[in-house]
């Protein structure tokens, strides 16, 4: 795979003047390291190439590189995606150490996506580098000094991870898999794991001189296993023979990846941000599997699949804002499996997705609204995320041709069950507000339906009138004068609730504009009531609250929410744990951090909308907004001094700043006074650069 064009450093909106090495310096500061042996997943450094993943532990006298793949899973037709369709662990590349470990040092260099590991014992030392090639599913171990370890792959038991948490749920007709077999081909070894319902995986490895290479291949059916064995062994030989070229391509990919955008804030969260970008690129690629709860790092979890009532949707907005559309496996998955989305409803012309699936988006059957427990809005939320990804890529074609038909099919799920009251107002029947309760006019579904109808109402004129009429008669959001937004009609939020399902009107849908004083009061009231019952709140509660406080311009409150997350919920490697690891929460926190720096309310670009009072300086470049435009800005001594936009297409752009005074340095724009400060309005053509700066730095 060649570096994606979106990685290009040419024409970046560079508002800074301190040279190209600022990325290397920032990534060097952010790179995780440790002085103790990592003993389990949450302590362990992790690697990945968007499909193959590994994490490294040292325990029981051995170094273990735990290997997994986004597509390693079962294909039995029983029990759904967490049983017959479950992700399955692959195994570990393991090497025994000469004796007890006395000292250990490790560093995960983000810019090179390489782990350096040094281990000392009595009279011996081991120093190795480990990386997963960016272009192929290969793990490379290079001995730098000391003892030469003997590496061998040990297969894991191919059982659903959920079995360890809920053995009583195991379907009676779930088949056990055969024992993996090991074969030798020339100087390479291979482990072949066949699965009872077809398919399986092959892992091949070989050590030569100071290098060990492991390659993984997945077979879709038994008859393909022999081919995959040949491919895996060939991959090992090819990587050994061309390691210098593979290493160079790997380093180039990651170097270009990080240079797509830049963020700098005077806070420990800055390093956290860079680790999340690394994590996201390690977990997925466009055209690959949608991000599951744990990405490619499968470990003990009851949730070995993709979760569609929040987790998937929170995993991708970071990619949209930072311009990493080469990681957009969500849009490509929705496009590739659109027929399955219709099958999930068993109703022609409708589309939906249930709570869980694997990469094929085959979920449990979604009952129609009006059915107890129906989560009918999940697909619309996923589509909202996908639309943001495509709009920030400047990809209007995909929005029109791929997303809009799916939005229409998802909206149709609701239309034939809407109920008109005596005044003609259309109400939703009972649906389920995720993780809380059933309710009529549930705000979760009502907000998502409103967003879908708004998208369709701005579509082709031949059908838009129908959507506009329905939208105009749709019931408003149920709310209480004291508590703010309700779960639904006559259903209060009367106990602690970790999900902000009733608040989607504000985050992420932005259907209610916090610039409107009445909406701001409603949001603040709703936030305070929700957060006043903290017992059930979790990490992603904090990320949602942070983004909503940012909408209110309260950077200090937003930062406090992010601090609670990082202080209470994350491991040293920034992994997040509830009952099992959950990947989306730290990714959502990194996006919430960006919400303090840039926002897009009501189709205008707002720079530094909610900077915490402790941040006297901040800067960013090449963050993406709708239309694919690249925006940069700088703040010094508590004052915004420069804003820059590079236009991706012909467009009208409105830049909302907090600058007291400004001049146009490059390009053409009309400057006026807005509620916060200077507003720049410009008509730009593709490739134009607009720079607005304080007179003191112009």
N, C-alpha and C positions, 0 to 999 in steps of 0.2 A: 504494500500500500504506500503510495507516494503521499507526502505531506499534503493535507487538504489546502485548497486555495485560500480558504478563510484564515489559514495560519499566516499568510504573507505579511511581512513587516513593511511592505512598500505602502506609502501613502497613509501611514497611521496618523491619527489626530494627536500628534505629539505636542502637548502644551508645556512640556518640561524641556530643560536644556542641560541636563547633567549626564548625557551620554547614554549609550545602549546598555551599559552594564548594570543598570538599576534592577533589572530582572534577576540577574545572577546574585546580586547582593541580597535582594529581598528573599529569594528562594533559599539562599544559603542560611539566612537567619531563621527561616521557617522550618528547615529540614529537621524532622524528629530524630532524636538520638537517645541512647540509654546506657547506663553503667551497670545494669543488672541483666541476667539472662531472662529473655521474654519467655514466660512459662505457659501462657494460654492466649487465646485469640485476642482478648482485649488489651493485652500488653504488647502484642506482636507487631512488628513492622510488616507491611503488606505491599504486594506488587500486583500489577494486572495490565492487560492490554485491551480491555474492553470485552474480552471473551474468556480467556484463560486468566486465572487468578491464583495467588498463593500467599500464605503468610508463614512466618518462620518462628519456631519455638525451640528452646533448649531445655530439656528436662530428661530425667532418668538416664543420664549418661549419653544422650544422643542429640544431634541437630536434626530437626524435622522440618521439611519444607512441605507444607500441606497444600496439595494441588486440587483445584476444582475448576469447573468450566460452566459458563452460563447455560449451556445446552445439555449438560449431563443430567438426564432425568429418565424416569420410567414412562412407559406408554400403555399401561394397562387400562382397560375401560371401566374399572370399578373404583368407587370411592372418591372420584373427583380429583382436582389438581393437587391436593395435599396428601393423597394416598396412591391411587393407581397412576396418577400423573406427576408424582412428586419429584422434585429435584433429588438427586442421589449423590452422595459423596464419592470421590474418586480414590483418594489415598494420599500417601506421603512418600516423598523422596527422603530417605533417612540415612544418616551416617553415624556410626558409634564413635565416641571420643575415647582417647587412651585411658583416661582416669577422671577423677573428680574435677569439676570446673572450679577454679579459684578466682577467676576474674573474667569479665565479659564487657566488651564495648561494641556498640553498634551505632550506625548512622544511616538513615534513609535519605539519600540525596535526591531532592525533588526534581531538580533540573535534569538530571540524568536518569531518573527513575531506577536507581541502583542502590541496593543494600550492601554496605560494607560491614563485615562482621569479624571481630577479633576475639578469640577465646584463649585463655591461658590456664594451664594446669601445672602440676609439679613436673618440671623438666620438659615441658612441651608447649607449643603454641600453634594455633590454627588461625589463618587469616584468609577470608574468602570474600569475593564479590558475587552477588546474585542479581540477575535481572530477567525480566520476561520480554522477549523481543517485541517491538511495536508492530512488526510486519507479519509475524507468524506465531502460532501457538507453541512456543518453545521457551523452556526455562533453561537458563545458562548459569552454571556455577564455575567460577574461575578461582583457583587457588593462588593467592598472592604470596604467601609465605608460610613456613612451618610445615607441620605434618600434612601428608596427603591422605585425605579421608576416602574411604570406600563407600560409594553411594549406591543405594538399592531402593527400588520402588516397592512399597508395601500397599496392596489394595485395601481400601476400606470395605466394610460390610455394606452391600448395596441395599440398605433399608431406609425407608422414609424417616427423616429426622423427627417427625411428629410422633413416631412410635415411642420414643423415650419419654414424652410428655403426656401422652394420652393413649396408652396401650389398649384401653377398653374400647376405643373408637375404631380399631383396626377392622376393615371389612373382612368378613369370613371368607370371601372368594379371592382375596389378594394373594397372588402367587409369590413364592420365594424364588430367588434367582440362583442360578448355578454358581458354583465356586469359580473364582477367576483362575485362569491358567497362565503360566509363564512359559514363554518360548524364547529360543535364541536364534538370531539371524546374524551370521558372521560375528562381528565383535559387539553387536548390540543385543540388548535384552528387551523383551516386550511382555507386558501384562495385558491379557485379553479378557475383558469382562462382558460376557453375553448376558442379555436380559430375557426374562421369561416370555415377554410379549413381543420380542423382536428388538433389534438394535443393540446398542451397547457402546463401549468405548475401548480404545487401544491406547496404551501409554508405552512408548519406547524410550530407552535411554542407553547411553554409552559414554564411557570415560576414556579420554585420550590425553596423554601427557598430564597437564594440569587443569584440564577442562572436563566438565560433565555436562551433557546436554540431554534434556528430556523433551520429547514432543508428544502431544496428545491429539488424538483424532476421535471423532464420534461417528458411529455407524447408525443409519436409520433403519436398517433391517439386518437380519442374520446373514443374508447372502452377500452383504457388502463388507462383512468383517475382514475377509481376506484382503480386499482392496485397501481397507483402512490400515491394516497391519503393514502392507507394503508402503503406503504413504507415510506412516509414522516413522518407520525405519529410514525411509528416504529423507524425511525431514531432519532426523538426527544427523545423518551423514552430511547433508547439505549445509546445515548450520555449523558443524565442525569445520568443513572445508572452506566456508565463506564467512567465518566468524568476524573477521575484521570489517567486511562490508556490512554484515548484519548489525554489528555494533554501531558503525557509523550511521546507518539508516535509523537505528533506534535513537541515538543521541540527537540526530537532526529532527526527528519527529517531535520529541519532547521539547527541545529547545524552541522550535517554531510554535508549538502548542501554547506555551506559556506567554509568548510574546504577542498574542492576539489582543491583549488588553492589559491594563495595569491599574492597581489600586494601592494607595498608601494612606494609612491613618495612624495616628500616634497611640496605638493600643495593641495589646497582645492579640486581639482579634485579627490583626493584620496577618500574622503567621497562620492562624487558624483558617483564614480565607484561602491562602495558597494551598494548604493541605487539602481543603475540600475540592479545589479545582483538580488537583492531582488525583484525589479519590474518584471523582466523577469520570475523568478520562480513563482511569484504571478499570472502571466498572462497566463502561458501555461504549458503543460506537453506532452511528447511524447504519441502519440495515441489519443490526444485530438484535439480540433479545432485549425486550423492555426490562427496565431495572426492577429487580425484585427487592424484597425486604433486606436482603443481605448481599446483593450484587453477586460477584463470582466467588465470594469467600464463604463457602458453605460450612457452617459449624452448628453446634447444638442450638436448635430453634424449633418452636412449634409452627413457624410461619414460613416454610420453605416454598415460597411462591410470590407472585405479584399481588399486591393488595390495592384495590381500586377505589376505596372510599376515602383516601387521603394520601397513602404512601407513594404511589406512582406519581400522583399529581405534584407532590412537593419535591420530587427528585430532580425535576428538569428546569424550573425557572432560573436557576443559577446559570445554566448553559445559555439560555436566551439572552440574559442581560450582558454576559461576558463575550458573546459572539461565537460561542463554541457550538455551532450548528452541525459540525461533524460528529457530535455526540447525540444527535436527535434520533434516538431509536424509538421514541414514542410516536412521532409522526409516521415514520416508516413502518412501524408495527400496525398502526391503525389503517394505513393504506393497504398493507399486504394481507390483513386479516379482516377486511371490511365485511366479507360474506359471513364470517363466523360471528361477527357482532349482530347480524340479523338472526342467525340461528340461535343466539342466546335468548331471544325473546319468543321464538316459535310463533311469531306473528309477522306475516309478510309486510314489507314496507316499514318495519320498525327496527331499531337497533338499540342495544343496551349491553352492559357488561355487569356481571355480579360482583361479589366481593373479592373473589380470588380467581386467579388463572395462572397458567404458565405462559411461555412466550407465544403460544398459538392463540391467545385470548379466548380460549374455550373455557367459559366459566359455568357456574351453576345456572340453571334456567332462571331468568329474571321475571318474576310475576308482574302483571300490570299494576299501575297505581290503583288504589282501592283494595289492595290485598295487604293483610297484616304482614309486616316485616319487609315490604317491598322497598329496596334501595334502587329507585329508578333513575336517579340523577348522576350516577357515577360516570357514565360515558360522557355526558355533557361537561362535567368538570375536566375530564381528560382532554376533551376537545378544546376547551378554553386554554389549557396549557399548551396544546399543540398549535393552536392559532397564534399564541404569543411567540412560540418558537419560530414559526414560519414568517410572521410579520416582522420580527426583529432580524430575520435573514433577508428581508426584502422579497420574499417569495410569495407574492400575491397569487400566482398561478396555482400553487398547491392549496392555498386557502380556498380559492374559488372552485377548483376541480375535485379536490379530495375532501377537504374539511366540510364545506358547505353541504354536500349531499349527506354526509354522516350527521351533521347537525340537524338537518331536516328529518332524517329517519329517527334520531333520538327525540326530537320534539314531538313527532307523530305519536310516540309512545304515550304521551299525556293527553293529546287533543280529544280523543274519543271518550275520555272519562271525566273531562271537566264538567262541573256542575254549576248551572246558572241559578243565582238566587232571584228573589222577586224584583230586584233592581237591574237584573241582567249581568251582575258581576259574576265572573267565572272563578270558581273555587276548585282547589285540588281535593280529591278524596284522600283517605288515609294513606300515608306512606311512612317510611321509617327514616327518622333523623339519625344518622349513623351513631352508634354506640350510646344512644339514649332512649328514645321512645318513639312509638307510632303517634302520628298527629295528622289532623286535617289541616290543609294549608301549611304544611311543614316548611319552614323558612329555607331549609336545605334545598328542597325540590323547587319551591316557588322562585327562589333566586336564580337557580340554574335554568329553569324554564324561561324566566324573563330574559336572561342573557341570550339563550338560544333564539327566542323570538326577535330580539333586537338585531341579532346577526342576520336573520332571515328577512326582516323588514327592510334592511338596507341592501337586499339582494336584487335579482332581476325583477323588473317592473311587472312581468306577467304574473308573478305569484306574491310579490311583496305586500300587496294590499291585504291579502288574506291574513298574513302574519301580523300586520299592523293593526288590523281590526281586533284580532284575538288579544294582542298585547294591550290595547287600549282598554279592554274590559277585564283584564286579569286583576285578581284581588291584590291589594297592597300587602306589604310585609306585616304580619301580626306583631304588635309591640305593646308593651306596658308602660304607662307614664313614669313609673319609678324604676323598673328593672330593665327597660330597653327591649331589645328584640327577644321575642319568645321562641320556644322550640317550634310552636305552631299555634293554631287557633285554640285558645283555652288550655294550652299546655305550657306551664311555666318551666323555667330552668330552676328547679327547686332542690337540686343537689349538685355536688361537684361533678364536672363534666370535662374530660380532657380534650375532647374534640370541639372545634369551633364551627361545627356544622350549621348552627343557626346564624352565624355571622358572615356567611359567604357574600352577602350583599356588599360588604366592605372589602373583605380580603378572601379571595383574590379578585373577585369579579368587578369591583369598583363601580357598582351600579348606583350606589349612593355616594355623593361627592362630599367629602369631609370639608371642602371649602365653603359649603353651604352651612351657615350657623346652625340651622335646625338639624341637619344631618350630623354635624360635629357633636352636638349635644347628645343625639341618639347613640352615636358610636361610643362616646365617653361613658355614658350611662350603662350601655351594654357591656363594655369592657370591665368596668368596675364591678358590676354585679357578677359577671362570669368569674373574674379573678378573686372575688371575695370568698369563694369556696374552694380552697386550694388542695384539698386532700387527694383528689383524683388527677390533678394537673400533671402533665408529663412534659418532656422536652419539646415536643412539637407544639404544645400549648404556648410555650414561651416564644417560639419563633413566630407564630401567628400573632400573638399579642404585640411583639416588637414591630412587626410590619404595620399593624393598625395604629400603634402609637406614632409611628413615623408619618402616617397619613394625617395625623393631628398636629404634626410639627413638633412633637415632644420627643426630642432626641434623647434626653436624659432618661425618661421612662422606658423608651425602647432599649437603650443600652442596658438598663437594669434588668430587663427581661433576658437579654442575651447573656448577661453575667450569671444569672441564676442557672441557665442551661449549662454553660461551660463549667461552672463551679460544682454543680450537683449531679450532672448526668453523663459526662463524657470521660472516657479513659485518656491516658496520656497520649495515645495515638489518634485521638478525636473520634473513636468509635463510640456509638451510643447503644446503651443496653436497657431493655425492659426485661421481659422474660427471656428473650433472645436478642441478638443484634438487630438493629433497625437502621438502615442506611440513610433514609430520607431526612431525618431530623437535623444532623449536622449540615447537610447540603442546603436545607431550607434556612438554617441559621446564617449561612454565608450569603444567601440571597437577601435575607432580612438586613444584614449589614449594608448591602448595596442600597437598600431602600432608604437608608439615612443619607445617601450621597446623591441619588438621582431617582426621579419619579416621573410618571406620565399620567397625571390626572386630566381627564377630559381633553385628551389629544394635545396636550401641551407638555413640553419638556421642562421639568423643574429641577434645577441643580441645587445641591445642598439644602434639601427641604427640611432636614431634621438633624442637624449636626449637634452632638452632645456638647454641653458647655465646657467640658474638659478637653475637647479637641480643638486646639488653637490653629492647627494646620491640618490640611488633608488635600489629596489630589488624586485624580484618576484620569485615564485616557482610554479611548476606544470602547467605552461601554455602549451597547447597542440599544436603540429605541426603535419604535415601529417605523417601518420603511427601510430599516437596515442602516440608518444614519449612525455615524460614530461620534460620540460626544466625549469631550474631556473638559476638566475644570480644575482650578487650583484655588486654595484658600490659605492665606497667611495671616497670622496674628489675629485670628477671628474674623477676617474679612475676605470675601470672595474677590479675587483679583483678575481672573481670566476664565473665559469660557470659549470653547472651540467646538465647531461642528464640521464634519466632513460629510457631504451629502452623498447618499447612495443612489438617489434617483431625483428626478424633477419633483419638487414638492413645495408646499407652504409650511414653514416651520415657525413655531412660537416658543421662545426660550424665556422662562420665568426665573429671574435671579433675585438675590437679596442685596445686590449691589446698590450703593447709594448714588453713585454716579458712574458713567461708563462712556466709552467711545468705541466706534467700530474701527478696528485695526485692519482687518482683511475682509473683503467681500462687501456686500451692501445689505443694510437692514435699517428698519425704522425703529427708533428707540422711544419708549414711552414709560410712564410711571404706573406700576401695578401695586397691589396691596403689600407685597413683600419688598419691592424695589424695582430696579430697571427691568423692563420687558423688551426683548428684541424680536421683531417680526420680520421675516425674510421670505422671499420667493427664491428658491435655489434650483440650480440645475445639477444633474449628476456630476460629481467630481468637484463641485464648488467647495471652498473652505470659507467658513465664517468665523471670525475671531472678534469677540467683544471683551474689552479689558478696562480695568480701572485706569483713569488718567495717569496715575503715578507709575504704572508699569507698561503703558502703551508704547 
